[in-house]
Amino acid sequence: MAISLLNGESIKASFNNVKNRIKNVMLTSLKFWPIVHCITYWIIPSRHRVLWVNCVDLFVWIPILTLKARKNVDKEEYAVAKKKKENESNRLSAASTLSTSYSTESKDSDTSPAGIDDDIESGSGHEIHHLHVY
């Protein structure tokens, strides 16, 4: 919650963020740690228990938390990417419509629209288009 507040989110948004995420993390924790501690006290010798729990924490629990956090980010990124793709396709279809209407207008008349001069310079086999707006 403190990180959300430091990022400039409101208290209500920070509280909702914690409320939505903590439930899933707590359920995972309740499934994971009892098994680890059963192994710790039944199998691991007492002199290695601290090392065992620290290794499980570092190499298993932290990656689990990272994956859970990443899933939330992936969902948000997917929604943003989908919206961006829709906006881009709408922009492309609008540009295509504009291009189609411009090409039909230019076929009807021999001159380009007022204020636009389209020059073509040829050099070394490449054509360079200059678009001048007056």
Salt bridges, closest charged atoms under 4 A:
ASP74 OD1 - ARG70 NE 3.13
GLU76 OE2 - ARG21 NH2 3.95
GLU77 OE1 - ARG70 NH2 3.38
ASP119 OD2 - HIS132 NE2 3.68
GLU121 OE2 - HIS130 NE2 3.61
